[in-house]
């Protein structure tokens, strides 16, 4: 039986930090951004005081704050926190490859949200290069990087490479998570939008319907700072008759 002092001893800094980050992430996913910000600020203070010399912990919290501010539309603040995290990572003798790739991934997503697609492509390609070298092309995190890069390329009209990346990411997600997973639906939706932009109405509708079918099954399961609203809009296609075209309100493919 544990002694009373053991049972009532305070949590270690690592456990407390993880608890704060978990609570903050939950608040962010529920849209309670002010609560999330306060918790992340506490986590950042703890990470800078309890973990010395330079460690990856403050960079992780800064990255999370950047994600929060992007969700809030505070793009300049998000950028500042991402770049501050990058500076910390670069000062570490053996940088955390996953965290470094995630920061470039998120910077790419931020530039995409700002409409700065060329800058976003540079960051996104760095994320792909770093993570693919470490994990190989068939890892789910690498597939998410491919999908994010594809979104940025698609926005620039580079649709051939974008389609190739979407299809690779889709194949990885289907193989690892099954055909009815959130990431599968997102990539189907984005691939459908690409075909729609190319004037391929039939293929676009087929992919939209597949994405819609999946999302109708998972909307009660997934919630991450967005409400997966799927609605049907009347839109003319390049065909004799009009048919239903599907558009969705979705989170960008993990470009947080």
ABEGO torsion letter per residue (X at the ends): XBBAAAAABBBBAAAAAAAAAAAAAAAAAAGBAAAAAAAAAAAAAAAAAABOBBBAAAAAAAAAAAAAAAAAGBAAAAAAAAAAAAAAAAABABBBAAAAAAAAAAAAAAAAAAGBAAAAAAAAAAAAAAAAAAAEAABAAAAAAAAAAAAAAAAAGBAAAAAAAAAAAAAAAAAAAEABBAAAAAAAAAAAAAAAAAGBAAAAAAAAAAAAAAAAAAAAABBBGBBBBBBBBBBBBBBABBBBBBBBBBBBBGBX
